[in-house]
Amino acid sequence: MVEINNRYAAIDLFMPEDEHRVIREYVGTGQPFQRQVDAWWIAFCLGVRHNQTRPLPERRTKFMDGTILSSDPWRIVHLELIALGLRGEDILTRPRDVIQLATEHANYGLELLVDTLTGQNEPTLTLMNYLDPATL
């Protein structure tokens, strides 16, 4: 088995404070997400899928550091493949830039995710609709 090196372990992961407050309510046993990183990851994927980013606001919350990515090494591979596809191979030499790219995509996706979880804006639109290529 190939060992995946986590070059992101020392980098903090953030969410906008307002979205983090909501996401925490949907994490845990019996909730849609086991861990906060799972919600962040879905949000990251939504941002990539929609090719949209949002900068991290001043009011932000550190929810974890990059060591969490070691618990699911496939995330590191996925993260790097997306960064490579979006920015080219040079970004892989700058781990902080890779995390910033992921965070900016996640910030866009977190807004969609929170709206869906709380029934705001489009209450009948499910998360699966966001991921369905036919809806884009």
N, C-alpha and C positions, 0 to 999 in steps of 0.2 A: 504494500500500500504506500502511496506517495504521501509524504508529510507536507502539509501546507504551512508556510511561514506567515504568521500574522504580523505584518509590518504596521498594522493600525492599532495595536494594543495600547499604545501610550497616548492615543488621540481621543479626546472627549467627543461624545455624541450628544447633540443638542436637539431639542424641539422648541418651537415657539411656545412661550409660557401658556397662552390661552388654549392652544390645542393640547398641550401636555395635561392640563387640568382635566380635560374631557377624556382623553385617551386612558388615563389612569383608572377611570371608572369602568372601562371595558377590558381590563386585564386581570387575569386570575382564573381560578377554577370556576367553570360554568360560564365564563365570559368568552367573547369572540377571539380573544388573544391570550395566549399563555403568558407572554412576557411583553414588555414595552418594545423591545427590539423587533418583535414580530409585527406589531402595528407600524413601526417606523419602516420596516422592510416593505410591507405592502404599499405604504405611502411612497416610498422610493420607486417601486415598480410602477405605480400609477403615474408619477411624474415623468419617468422615462417613457412609458407607453404614450403619454400625451405630448411628449417632447416639450415639457414646460418646467420652469424652475421659478423659485422665489427665494430672494436672499433671506438669510437668517436675521430676524429682527433683534433689536437691542434687548427686548424682554424675552429671554430664553431660559430654558431649564436644561441642565445636564441630566440626562436620564441614565447614562451608562458611559463606560469608556469602551474603546475598541477591543478589549479583551473578550467581550461577549461574542465577537465574531469567531473566536476559536472554538466555541461550543458547537457551531455549525460551519465547518470549514468550507462547505460548498458556497456559503455566502461570500467568502473572500474571492473565490474563483469567479463567481457571478459579478461581484462588484468590479473586479479588475477587467473582466471581459466587456462590461458596459463602458467603463472608463476608456478602455482601449478603442472601442468602437466610436465613442463620441469625441474623444480628444486626441487619439493617436498614442503611439507607444511611449512618447516622452513623459506623459503624465504618470506613468507607472513608476518613474524615478522619484516622484514627489507624493508620498503617501498622504500628506495633509491636503493636497489639492484633490486627490481621489475622494477623500472623506468630504471635503467641501462640495464637490460635484454631487455626491450622493445626498448630502444634507439639503442642498438647494432643490434637488428633484423631490426629495421627501417632503420638504416644506410645502410644495405645491400639492402633492398627494395628500398630506395631512389635512389640508382644508377640505378636500373632497371626502376624505374618510370621516372626518368629524361631522360634516354636513349629512352624510349618509347615516351614521350611527345615531345622530340626534334627530333625524327626520326633518332637518331644515332644508329650505330651498326646493328640493325635489323629493318629497317623502316617499314616492313610489319607486324611485330609481335606486336599484340595489348596487352593491359593490360589483357584482358580476356584470352589470350593464357598463360600468366604467372600463372593465377589462375586455368586453366583447368588441372585436374589431369592426363589427357591422355598425356599431354606434358612433364610430369616429368619423 
